[in-house]
Amino acid sequence: MTRPTDAAPAAPSVAFVTLGCAKNEVDTAHMRTRLLQAGFRMEDDPACADAVVVNTCSFIQSATEESLEAIFDVAGLPNVAAGAALIVAGCMPARYGDDLAGELTEARAFVPCSREDDIAAVVADALGLDELPTPVEDAAAVAAAQPASVSAYVKISDGCDRFCTYCTIPFIRGRYRSFPLDDVRADVAAQVAAGVREIVLIAQDTGRWGADFDEPSSLAALVSTLAEEFPATWFRVMYIQPEGLTDELLDAVAAHDNVCDYFDIPLQHVDADILRAMNRTGSREEFLALVERVLAHVPGATLRTTLIAGFPGETDEQFEDLCAFVEEGLFDYVGVFPYSREEGTRAASLPDQVDEDEKSDRAQRLRDIADAVCCPRIAARIGRTMDVLVEGFEEDGQLFGRAMCQAPEVDGVTYIDGGEPGEIRPVTIADTLLYEMEGE
């Protein structure tokens, strides 16, 4: 950490290490903005910062372990050992509360999700500052200090009221609350002004947006409003529970060319008894009808789902039925996770817990089946011409982007032979390799 020699030392610098899902990335971006507005500087390298904020994930045990590893890595940095402040934010402080302070003595402060708006005061206190640095009122300067990107996530709500028996989110994030339309619109407008070409709308349960307002609204209304106000921007909606796929929403997607005909629908299982044990609804028959309805409204739509293998009480027959459902090849992308037994959830105390090795084996078998049926669906795109958003260059110099059928970070990319980051170019798909596409 170097300091200028003049009489006006630079404001303290802050670096972020972000774990977990896209929602955490949004939270980090908001904390960065608040720190920049308060006059702090941002530092890309945690080893050179005056304070390091580790924004943690604690959704499942493996995520908690990954977050702990990151915290200990940061604690071992020379600058932190020499006095830089280590601050732990996000899901871990929200989930474990005061117990965390006694376990992680390396951290100087803890910021649960509910206190992230106070990050500037927390950092100042952790650094022992008597007052905050000089605030920055120039919005353009604050925006310029944020990482440049052609795609950005925008949260439209937080929390969840579903209380699925395996899930910790309601205990970490609280009850469901939609963000007002004006706030979402302002967030989108700021991203578009900064050069973003794709907005990914995210939440724990996007399909419920607006239902909790005094004058209820809907995700369909939100999507239509944003798509019409920002016609040159792509919009993509992630994590729509089956109940949220209303005909109104499907028609809104079909009616706007700049809304990706892409539906991320976390089914989790298809056996009605297992779903009830998860405190969810549905069945294999209902989900088959749901897919049929989606494709009737939006022909050719791209479908993604996530599934849990090895939930307590899952019999061999129920697992085989789940495998058979995946083998039908209805989805372009299938994410599979072994059930994680989380302390404090109702499912953790259910009888007939599945052995860890068996859960892993079942999850891998499901992934293998998914690859076997999904990769041919990707290969079937060869010869089609589709718009591709140019994102940037790989380390080897290869240019890449994504088509509307590819969500950021999870669905692979499209390698292309021309264009500049931020452009949307028509590309003919010439080849595929597993989930990646090659265009020209």
Phi, psi and chi 1 to 4 in degrees:
 res  aa     phi    psi   chi1   chi2   chi3   chi4
   1 MET       -  109.4  -63.9  175.9  -71.2      -
   2 THR  -102.1  149.1   59.2      -      -      -
   3 ARG  -122.0  141.7  -62.6  -69.5 -169.3 -153.0
   4 PRO   -65.3  158.8    9.1  -13.1      -      -
   5 THR   -93.5   -5.3   56.7      -      -      -
   6 ASP   -78.2 -177.0   56.4   33.5      -      -
   7 ALA   -79.6   -8.9      -      -      -      -
   8 ALA  -115.6   87.3      -      -      -      -
   9 PRO   -63.1  150.7   23.6  -33.1      -      -
  10 ALA   -65.0  150.6      -      -      -      -
  11 ALA   -62.6  153.0      -      -      -      -
  12 PRO   -58.6  148.5  -22.1   32.8      -      -
  13 SER  -105.2  149.1   60.6      -      -      -
  14 VAL  -130.9  135.0 -176.3      -      -      -
  15 ALA  -118.2  152.1      -      -      -      -
  16 PHE  -117.0  143.0  -80.8   87.0      -      -
  17 VAL  -122.0  117.1  176.2      -      -      -
  18 THR  -112.3  126.9  -56.1      -      -      -
  19 LEU  -110.3  159.4  -72.3  -58.2      -      -
  20 GLY    90.7 -150.2      -      -      -      -
  21 CYS   -88.0 -179.6   66.2      -      -      -
  22 ALA   -62.5  -29.5      -      -      -      -
  23 LYS   -63.9  -35.2  -68.7  176.8  -80.3  -67.2
  24 ASN   -67.5  -35.3  -90.5   16.9      -      -
  25 GLU   -62.1  -39.2  -67.3 -176.8   23.7      -
  26 VAL   -64.4  -43.4  173.1      -      -      -
  27 ASP   -61.7  -40.4  -68.0  -16.6      -      -
  28 THR   -61.7  -43.8  -71.2      -      -      -
  29 ALA   -60.0  -40.5      -      -      -      -
  30 HIS   -68.1  -39.2  -74.2  170.2      -      -
  31 MET   -65.8  -39.3  -73.8 -170.0  -77.6      -
  32 ARG   -58.4  -44.9  -74.3  175.1   60.2   95.0
  33 THR   -60.9  -44.5  -63.6      -      -      -
  34 ARG   -65.0  -37.6  -70.9 -170.8  174.9  -84.4
  35 LEU   -68.4  -42.0  -73.2  165.0      -      -
  36 LEU   -62.4  -43.1  -73.0  164.8      -      -
  37 GLN   -62.6  -32.3  -69.3  170.4  -25.1      -
  38 ALA   -80.6   -4.3      -      -      -      -
  39 GLY   101.7    1.1      -      -      -      -
  40 PHE   -75.2  156.6  -71.4   92.5      -      -
  41 ARG   -97.6  150.5  -66.0 -178.7  -62.8  118.4
  42 MET   -97.9  140.6  -69.8  -63.7  106.5      -
  43 GLU  -125.4  128.3  172.1   61.0   61.5      -
  44 ASP   -72.3  -35.7  -67.4  -26.6      -      -
  45 ASP   -96.1  113.7 -175.0   -3.8      -      -
  46 PRO   -56.9  -27.6  -24.3   34.3      -      -
  47 ALA   -72.6   -7.8      -      -      -      -
  48 CYS  -115.8    7.5  -61.3      -      -      -
  49 ALA   -97.3  155.9      -      -      -      -
  50 ASP   -78.7  -26.2  -62.9  -58.7      -      -
  51 ALA  -143.4  142.1      -      -      -      -
  52 VAL  -123.9  122.7 -177.5      -      -      -
  53 VAL  -102.6  119.0 -179.6      -      -      -
  54 VAL   -98.4  109.2 -178.0      -      -      -
  55 ASN   -89.1  107.0 -169.3    6.3      -      -
  56 THR   -92.5  158.7   59.9      -      -      -
  57 CYS  -116.3  141.8  178.0      -      -      -
  58 SER  -144.1   30.1 -167.0      -      -      -
  59 PHE   -64.4  -42.8  173.7   56.0      -      -
  60 ILE  -134.3  168.6   56.9  176.9      -      -
  61 GLN   -59.2  -40.6 -172.7   59.1   35.8      -
  62 SER   -63.5  -34.7   60.4      -      -      -
  63 ALA   -68.5  -39.0      -      -      -      -
  64 THR   -61.6  -43.7  -59.5      -      -      -
  65 GLU   -63.4  -40.1  -67.7  169.1   -3.1      -
  66 GLU   -64.4  -39.8 -176.1  180.0    0.7      -
  67 SER   -64.8  -42.1  -67.2      -      -      -
  68 LEU   -61.6  -41.2  -75.2  170.3      -      -
  69 GLU   -61.3  -42.3 -177.4  177.7  -13.3      -
  70 ALA   -64.7  -40.3      -      -      -      -
  71 ILE   -61.9  -45.8  -69.2  167.6      -      -
  72 PHE   -67.5  -34.1  -65.9  137.6      -      -
  73 ASP   -62.1  -44.8  -74.1  -14.6      -      -
  74 VAL   -66.2  -40.2  169.8      -      -      -
  75 ALA   -60.0  -26.8      -      -      -      -
  76 GLY   -86.8   -2.6      -      -      -      -
  77 LEU   -67.7  144.7  -66.6  174.0      -      -
  78 PRO   -57.7  -39.3  -24.9   34.0      -      -
  79 ASN   -67.7  -36.2   58.4  -37.5      -      -
  80 VAL   -69.4  -41.8  176.0      -      -      -
  81 ALA   -60.8  -29.0      -      -      -      -
  82 ALA   -88.2   -2.3      -      -      -      -
  83 GLY   129.7   -7.0      -      -      -      -
  84 ALA   -62.0  147.5      -      -      -      -
  85 ALA   -84.4  131.2      -      -      -      -
  86 LEU  -101.5  122.1  167.0   57.6      -      -
  87 ILE  -122.0  129.3  -61.6  165.4      -      -
  88 VAL  -104.7  121.8  176.8      -      -      -
  89 ALA  -122.6  171.2      -      -      -      -
  90 GLY    90.0 -140.9      -      -      -      -
  91 CYS   -69.8  -37.8  -65.5      -      -      -
  92 MET   -62.1  -49.9  -78.2 -174.2   66.2      -
  93 PRO   -61.9  -33.4  -23.1   33.9      -      -
  94 ALA   -68.8  -37.2      -      -      -      -
  95 ARG   -81.3  -40.5 -179.1  173.1 -180.0 -177.0
  96 TYR  -104.0  -10.2  -63.6  107.4      -      -
  97 GLY    56.5 -137.9      -      -      -      -
  98 ASP   -65.2  -22.0  -65.5  -21.9      -      -
  99 ASP   -61.8  -27.1  -66.2  -20.5      -      -
 100 LEU   -68.9  -35.7 -155.9   58.4      -      -
 101 ALA   -63.0  -35.2      -      -      -      -
 102 GLY   -73.6  -22.7      -      -      -      -
 103 GLU   -92.4  -36.9  -62.2  -67.6  -28.6      -
 104 LEU  -108.6   74.8  -72.3  176.2      -      -
 105 THR   -70.2  -12.8   56.6      -      -      -
 106 GLU   -68.1  -24.9  -61.2   85.0   -6.6      -
 107 ALA   -84.9  143.1      -      -      -      -
 108 ARG   -93.7  -18.9 -158.5  172.5  -64.9  178.8
 109 ALA  -157.9  156.7      -      -      -      -
 110 PHE  -128.8  134.7  -63.1   88.8      -      -
 111 VAL  -128.0   96.3 -173.1      -      -      -
 112 PRO   -67.0  165.8   25.0  -33.2      -      -
 113 CYS   -51.9  -38.4  -55.7      -      -      -
 114 SER   -70.0  -13.9   59.9      -      -      -
 115 ARG  -112.3   10.7  -74.5 -164.8   58.5 -150.9
 116 GLU   -64.6  -23.7  -72.7  173.2   -8.2      -
 117 ASP   -65.7  -20.5  -75.0   -8.6      -      -
 118 ASP   -94.4   16.7  -57.1  -33.1      -      -
 119 ILE   -59.3  -35.6 -172.4   64.6      -      -
 120 ALA   -63.7  -44.6      -      -      -      -
 121 ALA   -66.4  -37.8      -      -      -      -
 122 VAL   -64.1  -45.2  171.7      -      -      -
 123 VAL   -64.2  -43.3  171.1      -      -      -
 124 ALA   -60.0  -42.6      -      -      -      -
 125 ASP   -67.2  -40.0 -176.3   63.4      -      -
 126 ALA   -64.8  -30.5      -      -      -      -
 127 LEU   -89.9   -2.6  -69.4  173.4      -      -
 128 GLY    72.7   26.5      -      -      -      -
 129 LEU   -77.5  138.2  -56.8 -179.2      -      -
 130 ASP   -73.7  -27.6  -66.2  -30.4      -      -
 131 GLU  -151.5  162.7   58.0 -175.8   25.4      -
 132 LEU   -71.0  156.7  -69.2  173.4      -      -
 133 PRO   -61.4  176.4  -18.4   30.4      -      -
 134 THR   -67.4  121.7  -56.1      -      -      -
 135 PRO   -61.1  151.7  -20.3   32.3      -      -
 136 VAL  -107.5  115.7  176.2      -      -      -
 137 GLU   -97.2   -9.4  -61.7 -179.7   -1.5      -
 138 ASP   -80.6  105.1 -175.4   -8.7      -      -
 139 ALA   -60.9  -34.9      -      -      -      -
 140 ALA   -65.4  -38.6      -      -      -      -
 141 ALA   -66.7  -37.9      -      -      -      -
 142 VAL   -65.2  -44.9  170.5      -      -      -
 143 ALA   -64.0  -38.3      -      -      -      -
 144 ALA   -66.5  -24.6      -      -      -      -
 145 ALA   -84.0   -5.5      -      -      -      -
 146 GLN   -84.9  152.3  -65.2  -80.9   21.5      -
 147 PRO   -60.1  136.1  -20.6   31.5      -      -
 148 ALA   -76.9  142.4      -      -      -      -
 149 SER  -156.9  152.0  177.0      -      -      -
 150 VAL   -94.6   -8.7  -59.5      -      -      -
 151 SER  -134.3  140.8  177.6      -      -      -
 152 ALA  -144.7  149.0      -      -      -      -
 153 TYR   -91.5  141.2  -62.9  100.9      -      -
 154 VAL  -129.4  120.6  168.9      -      -      -
 155 LYS   -79.3  134.2  -80.5  173.2   65.1  172.8
 156 ILE  -108.2   -8.9   63.1  172.7      -      -
 157 SER  -164.5  173.9   68.5      -      -      -
 158 ASP  -143.5  161.8 -152.5   -6.9      -      -
 159 GLY    78.5  176.8      -      -      -      -
 160 CYS  -157.8  140.6 -173.4      -      -      -
 161 ASP  -107.1    5.6  -72.4  -14.3      -      -
 162 ARG   -77.4  -35.2  -69.3 -175.1  176.6  -86.8
 163 PHE    52.8   49.2  -70.8   93.7      -      -
 164 CYS   -57.1  141.0  -62.4      -      -      -
 165 THR   -68.2  -15.2   59.1      -      -      -
 166 TYR   -98.5   -4.5   53.8   82.8      -      -
 167 CYS  -107.3  139.4 -174.8      -      -      -
 168 THR   -98.7   -5.3   59.4      -      -      -
 169 ILE   -56.2  -45.3  -70.2  -62.4      -      -
 170 PRO   -59.9  -29.6  -25.2   36.3      -      -
 171 PHE   -80.2  -25.4  -49.7  108.1      -      -
 172 ILE   -88.2  -46.4  -65.1  172.3      -      -
 173 ARG  -102.8  -12.2  -65.5  -78.3  178.9  173.5
 174 GLY    86.6 -170.2      -      -      -      -
 175 ARG   -72.8  160.8  -57.8  -57.1  -65.8  -95.4
 176 TYR   -67.2  136.6 -173.7   88.1      -      -
 177 ARG  -149.5  119.9   53.3 -156.3 -178.7  -82.9
 178 SER   -75.7  143.8  -59.9      -      -      -
 179 PHE   -84.3  140.1  -63.1  161.9      -      -
 180 PRO   -59.0  150.4  -23.5   33.8      -      -
 181 LEU   -54.8  -44.2  171.3   60.5      -      -
 182 ASP   -62.1  -36.2  -72.5  -14.8      -      -
 183 ASP   -68.6  -43.6  -69.6   -4.4      -      -
 184 VAL   -64.1  -44.6  176.0      -      -      -
 185 ARG   -60.7  -42.0 -179.2 -167.0  -76.7  118.9
 186 ALA   -65.1  -39.2      -      -      -      -
 187 ASP   -63.8  -45.4 -160.6  -10.2      -      -
 188 VAL   -62.1  -45.5  170.3      -      -      -
 189 ALA   -60.0  -40.3      -      -      -      -
 190 ALA   -65.5  -39.2      -      -      -      -
 191 GLN   -67.6  -42.8  -62.7  -72.9    0.6      -
 192 VAL   -63.6  -41.6  171.6      -      -      -
 193 ALA   -62.5  -27.7      -      -      -      -
 194 ALA   -84.8    2.5      -      -      -      -
 195 GLY   101.6    5.4      -      -      -      -
 196 VAL   -71.0  136.3  167.8      -      -      -
 197 ARG  -108.5  -15.3  -61.9  -61.3  -52.3  -85.1
 198 GLU  -132.3  127.9  176.8 -169.2   41.5      -
 199 ILE  -110.3  124.6  -62.3  -67.4      -      -
 200 VAL  -105.7  112.5 -175.1      -      -      -
 201 LEU   -82.6  124.4  -56.2  176.6      -      -
 202 ILE  -134.0  160.6   56.9  170.0      -      -
 203 ALA  -176.6  176.4      -      -      -      -
 204 GLN   -70.0  -28.1  -83.8   76.4   28.0      -
 205 ASP  -152.0   77.9 -172.4   -5.4      -      -
 206 THR   -61.9  -32.3   50.0      -      -      -
 207 GLY   -64.9  -15.1      -      -      -      -
 208 ARG   -91.5    0.0  -77.4 -159.7   60.3 -159.5
 209 TRP   -53.1  133.0 -175.8   86.9      -      -
 210 GLY    88.2  -15.5      -      -      -      -
 211 ALA   -68.4  -22.2      -      -      -      -
 212 ASP   -96.1    4.7   55.1  -27.9      -      -
 213 PHE   -73.1  157.0  -69.3  156.5      -      -
 214 ASP   -59.6  -39.3  -69.0  -21.0      -      -
 215 GLU  -111.3   95.9  -64.1 -177.5    9.5      -
 216 PRO   -55.2  143.5  -25.3   35.6      -      -
 217 SER  -125.6 -161.5 -173.4      -      -      -
 218 SER  -151.2  160.0   67.3      -      -      -
 219 LEU   -60.7  -36.2  179.0   60.1      -      -
 220 ALA   -59.8  -42.9      -      -      -      -
 221 ALA   -65.7  -40.4      -      -      -      -
 222 LEU   -63.4  -48.0  174.7   65.0      -      -
 223 VAL   -60.5  -45.0  167.1      -      -      -
 224 SER   -63.3  -43.8  -65.8      -      -      -
 225 THR   -61.0  -48.1  -63.2      -      -      -
 226 LEU   -68.2  -41.6  -65.1  175.3      -      -
 227 ALA   -62.9  -36.8      -      -      -      -
 228 GLU   -78.7  -31.9  -69.6  162.6   14.1      -
 229 GLU   -77.2  -28.9 -173.1  167.0  -20.7      -
 230 PHE  -125.4   71.0  -56.3   93.8      -      -
 231 PRO   -67.6  -20.2   24.5  -34.6      -      -
 232 ALA   -91.4    4.0      -      -      -      -
 233 THR  -109.7  135.8  -56.8      -      -      -
 234 TRP   -75.2  142.6  -76.3    5.7      -      -
 235 PHE  -124.1  136.6  -71.6   91.1      -      -
 236 ARG  -134.6  137.6 -176.7 -173.3  -54.9  -87.3
 237 VAL  -112.2  128.6 -176.0      -      -      -
 238 MET  -112.5  153.7  -59.4  -67.5  -73.0      -
 239 TYR    60.8   65.5 -144.4   78.5      -      -
 240 ILE  -102.6  113.7  -49.9  173.5      -      -
 241 GLN   -63.6  152.5  -62.1  -71.7  -13.4      -
 242 PRO   -50.5  -38.7  -29.1   36.2      -      -
 243 GLU   -66.2  -21.4  -60.2   88.6  -19.8      -
 244 GLY   -81.8   -8.1      -      -      -      -
 245 LEU   -85.9   71.4  -79.1  165.9      -      -
 246 THR   -77.5  159.3   63.3      -      -      -
 247 ASP   -59.9  -35.3  -72.0   -9.1      -      -
 248 GLU   -60.8  -43.9 -178.9 -170.8   15.2      -
 249 LEU   -67.3  -44.7  174.8   62.0      -      -
 250 LEU   -59.8  -41.3  -63.2  174.0      -      -
 251 ASP   -68.3  -34.3  -69.5  -20.0      -      -
 252 ALA   -65.6  -41.0      -      -      -      -
 253 VAL   -64.3  -45.1  172.6      -      -      -
 254 ALA   -64.7  -27.8      -      -      -      -
 255 ALA   -83.4  -11.2      -      -      -      -
 256 HIS  -124.4  117.7  -62.2   90.4      -      -
 257 ASP   -65.7  -23.7  -69.7  -20.1      -      -
 258 ASN   -92.1    6.5   60.2  -34.0      -      -
 259 VAL  -102.1  122.6  177.9      -      -      -
 260 CYS   -62.6  128.9  -60.3      -      -      -
 261 ASP   -80.9   70.0   49.9   -1.0      -      -
 262 TYR  -137.5  126.6  178.7  104.7      -      -
 263 PHE  -127.5  117.8  -61.2   96.1      -      -
 264 ASP  -100.0  106.9  173.5   32.3      -      -
 265 ILE  -122.2   99.6  -43.0  165.0      -      -
 266 PRO   -75.1  102.0   26.5  -31.3      -      -
 267 LEU   -82.1  -37.7  -59.7 -179.6      -      -
 268 GLN    74.3  -38.0  -48.1  -57.4    8.4      -
 269 HIS  -165.9  173.9 -147.6  -77.4      -      -
 270 VAL  -125.2   -8.0  -62.0      -      -      -
 271 ASP   -81.5  127.4 -179.4   83.7      -      -
 272 ALA   -61.2  -38.4      -      -      -      -
 273 ASP   -68.3  -42.5  -69.1  -24.1      -      -
 274 ILE   -63.3  -43.2  -68.3  -68.6      -      -
 275 LEU   -61.1  -39.6  -72.6  165.0      -      -
 276 ARG   -65.0  -38.9  -82.0 -164.8  -66.5  -88.9
 277 ALA   -65.0  -26.4      -      -      -      -
 278 MET   -82.4   -3.6  -68.9  177.9  168.9      -
 279 ASN    64.0   40.2 -164.9   35.0      -      -
 280 ARG  -124.6  170.1  -63.5  175.8   64.6   85.4
 281 THR  -115.6  170.8   59.2      -      -      -
 282 GLY   113.2  176.7      -      -      -      -
 283 SER  -163.9  171.0   66.2      -      -      -
 284 ARG   -57.9  -44.6  179.1  174.2  178.2  174.0
 285 GLU   -64.2  -41.8  -67.8   71.9   26.3      -
 286 GLU   -66.1  -37.2  -70.7  177.9   49.8      -
 287 PHE   -73.3  -33.7  -66.8  154.0      -      -
 288 LEU   -62.9  -41.7  -70.3  171.8      -      -
 289 ALA   -66.7  -35.4      -      -      -      -
 290 LEU   -63.1  -46.7  173.3   64.2      -      -
 291 VAL   -60.6  -42.6  170.2      -      -      -
 292 GLU   -61.3  -40.5 -176.0  176.5  -14.1      -
 293 ARG   -67.9  -42.0 -178.0  165.2   60.6   85.7
 294 VAL   -58.3  -48.1  169.3      -      -      -
 295 LEU   -71.5  -24.2  -63.9  177.8      -      -
 296 ALA   -69.4  -37.0      -      -      -      -
 297 HIS   -81.9  -36.9  -76.3  -97.5      -      -
 298 VAL  -129.2   79.1 -169.8      -      -      -
 299 PRO   -57.3  136.2  -24.4   34.9      -      -
 300 GLY    79.9    9.2      -      -      -      -
 301 ALA   -61.6  149.5      -      -      -      -
 302 THR   -89.5  132.7  -58.3      -      -      -
 303 LEU  -120.5  135.1  -57.6  179.9      -      -
 304 ARG  -127.7  147.3  161.7  175.1  -85.5  -82.5
 305 THR  -143.7  166.9 -167.1      -      -      -
 306 THR  -126.2  146.5   50.8      -      -      -
 307 LEU  -134.4  149.8  -57.6  169.5      -      -
 308 ILE  -112.4  127.3  -64.8  173.9      -      -
 309 ALA  -105.2  140.1      -      -      -      -
 310 GLY    81.7   27.4      -      -      -      -
 311 PHE   -62.7  147.8 -171.0   80.0      -      -
 312 PRO   -50.4  131.1  -28.0   34.2      -      -
 313 GLY    86.4   -4.6      -      -      -      -
 314 GLU   -64.6  116.3 -176.9 -173.6   61.7      -
 315 THR   -83.8  167.8   64.6      -      -      -
 316 ASP   -58.8  -39.8  -69.7  -17.9      -      -
 317 GLU   -65.4  -42.3 -178.7  180.0    2.4      -
 318 GLN   -66.1  -37.9  -70.6  168.0  -35.3      -
 319 PHE   -66.6  -41.5  175.7   67.1      -      -
 320 GLU   -62.5  -35.3  -68.2  -61.9  -26.5      -
 321 ASP   -66.0  -37.6 -165.7   37.7      -      -
 322 LEU   -64.7  -41.6 -177.3   58.7      -      -
 323 CYS   -61.3  -43.4  -69.4      -      -      -
 324 ALA   -63.9  -35.8      -      -      -      -
 325 PHE   -63.6  -45.6  177.5   80.5      -      -
 326 VAL   -63.8  -37.6  175.1      -      -      -
 327 GLU   -63.6  -18.6  -75.5  175.8  -26.8      -
 328 GLU   -67.8  -15.6  -66.9 -164.2   39.9      -
 329 GLY    68.9   38.2      -      -      -      -
 330 LEU   -82.4  -21.1  -57.7  173.0      -      -
 331 PHE  -112.5  143.9  -70.4   84.5      -      -
 332 ASP   -77.8  -31.2  -60.9   89.2      -      -
 333 TYR  -139.5  136.7  -54.1  100.7      -      -
 334 VAL  -133.2  117.7  178.4      -      -      -
 335 GLY   -94.5  135.0      -      -      -      -
 336 VAL  -125.5  134.5  178.8      -      -      -
 337 PHE  -133.7  136.2  -58.2   90.7      -      -
 338 PRO   -70.5  143.8   26.0  -31.8      -      -
 339 TYR   -58.2  134.7  163.8   71.3      -      -
 340 SER  -111.5  121.4 -179.5      -      -      -
 341 ARG   -80.1  105.7 -169.8  176.0 -172.6  177.8
 342 GLU  -104.2  126.3  -63.8  -60.7  -44.3      -
 343 GLU   -57.6  134.5 -179.1 -178.1   -2.3      -
 344 GLY    94.3  -11.3      -      -      -      -
 345 THR   -93.0  155.2   62.2      -      -      -
 346 ARG   -66.7  -34.2  -77.1 -175.1  -75.0  164.2
 347 ALA   -65.7  -24.2      -      -      -      -
 348 ALA   -63.7  -25.5      -      -      -      -
 349 SER  -103.1    6.6   59.2      -      -      -
 350 LEU   -70.1  150.0  -71.4  176.5      -      -
 351 PRO   -73.4  171.0   27.5  -34.8      -      -
 352 ASP    59.9   45.9  -57.8  -42.0      -      -
 353 GLN   -63.8  138.0  -63.3  -77.9  -28.5      -
 354 VAL   -83.6  138.0  179.2      -      -      -
 355 ASP   -55.9  143.8  176.5   80.8      -      -
 356 GLU   -57.9  -44.3  -68.9  -65.3  -31.7      -
 357 ASP   -64.1  -38.4  -71.0  -19.4      -      -
 358 GLU   -67.6  -39.3  178.3   64.5   20.8      -
 359 LYS   -61.1  -45.0  -74.3 -169.3  -67.0 -172.0
 360 SER   -63.4  -41.1  -64.2      -      -      -
 361 ASP   -64.0  -43.1  -69.8  -15.2      -      -
 362 ARG   -64.9  -42.5  -70.7 -175.8 -177.3 -175.8
 363 ALA   -62.3  -41.9      -      -      -      -
 364 GLN   -66.8  -38.1 -171.2   56.3   53.8      -
 365 ARG   -63.3  -41.8 -175.7  178.4  165.8 -157.8
 366 LEU   -62.6  -41.7  -94.8 -177.6      -      -
 367 ARG   -62.2  -41.5  -67.5 -172.7 -169.1  105.5
 368 ASP   -63.2  -41.5  -67.9  -18.1      -      -
 369 ILE   -64.6  -43.1  -67.1  171.3      -      -
 370 ALA   -61.2  -44.1      -      -      -      -
 371 ASP   -60.9  -39.8  -71.8  -16.6      -      -
 372 ALA   -66.0  -30.2      -      -      -      -
 373 VAL  -100.3  -27.6  -62.3      -      -      -
 374 CYS   -81.8  -39.1  -66.7      -      -      -
 375 CYS   -60.5  -40.4  -70.6      -      -      -
 376 PRO   -62.3  -31.8  -26.0   36.2      -      -
 377 ARG   -65.4  -37.3  -69.8  178.0   64.9   92.3
 378 ILE   -67.1  -43.5  -51.8  -55.6      -      -
 379 ALA   -62.6  -27.7      -      -      -      -
 380 ALA   -66.5  -10.6      -      -      -      -
 381 ARG   -79.5  -10.9  -61.5  171.3 -176.0  166.5
 382 ILE   -58.2  131.6  -66.3  174.0      -      -
 383 GLY    95.8  -17.2      -      -      -      -
 384 ARG   -80.2  148.3  -70.2  176.2   53.0 -170.7
 385 THR  -105.3  126.7  -62.1      -      -      -
 386 MET  -141.5  153.9   53.3 -176.0   67.3      -
 387 ASP   -71.3  138.7  -72.1  -19.6      -      -
 388 VAL  -127.0  129.6  169.6      -      -      -
 389 LEU   -84.2  115.8  172.1   60.7      -      -
 390 VAL   -74.4  124.4 -176.6      -      -      -
 391 GLU  -102.7  -39.8  -70.8 -157.0  -76.8      -
 392 GLY   163.3 -156.0      -      -      -      -
 393 PHE  -120.6  140.5  -63.6   87.5      -      -
 394 GLU   -70.9  171.9  -60.9  -83.4   21.3      -
 395 GLU   -61.6  -28.8  -69.9 -176.7    1.3      -
 396 ASP   -86.1    5.4   62.4    0.1      -      -
 397 GLY    92.7   -2.7      -      -      -      -
 398 GLN   -71.2  127.7  172.9   64.5   58.0      -
 399 LEU   -77.9  140.0 -171.2   64.6      -      -
 400 PHE  -144.5  161.7   72.3   93.1      -      -
 401 GLY  -156.0 -164.9      -      -      -      -
 402 ARG  -138.9  142.7  -73.6  179.8  -63.6  101.3
 403 ALA   -88.1  171.8      -      -      -      -
 404 MET   -60.4  -23.8  -78.2 -169.8  168.5      -
 405 CYS   -83.4    7.9   56.4      -      -      -
 406 GLN  -127.8  110.1  -64.8  172.1  -51.3      -
 407 ALA   -78.4  153.2      -      -      -      -
 408 PRO   -59.5  137.1  -20.6   30.9      -      -
 409 GLU    75.4  -16.2  -57.0  178.9   49.4      -
 410 VAL  -119.7  -19.6  -67.7      -      -      -
 411 ASP  -116.4   16.2  -64.3  -23.7      -      -
 412 GLY    81.0 -179.7      -      -      -      -
 413 VAL  -132.0  175.3  -61.4      -      -      -
 414 THR  -116.7  120.6  -59.5      -      -      -
 415 TYR   -85.0  132.9  -64.3  106.2      -      -
 416 ILE  -132.1  167.4   49.9 -178.5      -      -
 417 ASP  -111.7   12.3   55.2    7.9      -      -
 418 GLY  -173.3  156.7      -      -      -      -
 419 GLY   124.2  167.0      -      -      -      -
 420 GLU  -118.5  145.0  -64.3  -66.3  -30.5      -
 421 PRO   -51.6  131.2  -28.8   36.8      -      -
 422 GLY   100.6  -17.7      -      -      -      -
 423 GLU   -78.3  151.5  -70.2 -176.6  -16.9      -
 424 ILE  -114.3  115.7  -64.3  174.8      -      -
 425 ARG  -123.3  142.7  -63.3  174.5   65.1  102.3
 426 PRO   -71.6  132.2   24.9  -32.4      -      -
 427 VAL  -134.5  136.5  170.3      -      -      -
 428 THR   -95.5  125.9  -60.7      -      -      -
 429 ILE   -75.7  119.8  -55.6  -54.7      -      -
 430 ALA  -100.3  -26.7      -      -      -      -
 431 ASP  -162.6  162.8 -159.6    2.0      -      -
 432 THR  -138.3  154.5   61.8      -      -      -
 433 LEU  -138.3  107.5  176.5   61.5      -      -
 434 LEU    54.7 -112.8  -61.5  177.8      -      -
 435 TYR  -100.3   -0.7  -65.2   97.3      -      -
 436 GLU   -89.6  151.3  -46.6  -73.4   -0.3      -
 437 MET  -123.1  154.5  -58.0 -166.1  -58.4      -
 438 GLU  -125.1  126.8 -176.4  175.8  -33.5      -
 439 GLY  -124.4  166.7      -      -      -      -
 440 GLU  -150.2      -   56.7 -171.5   22.9      -
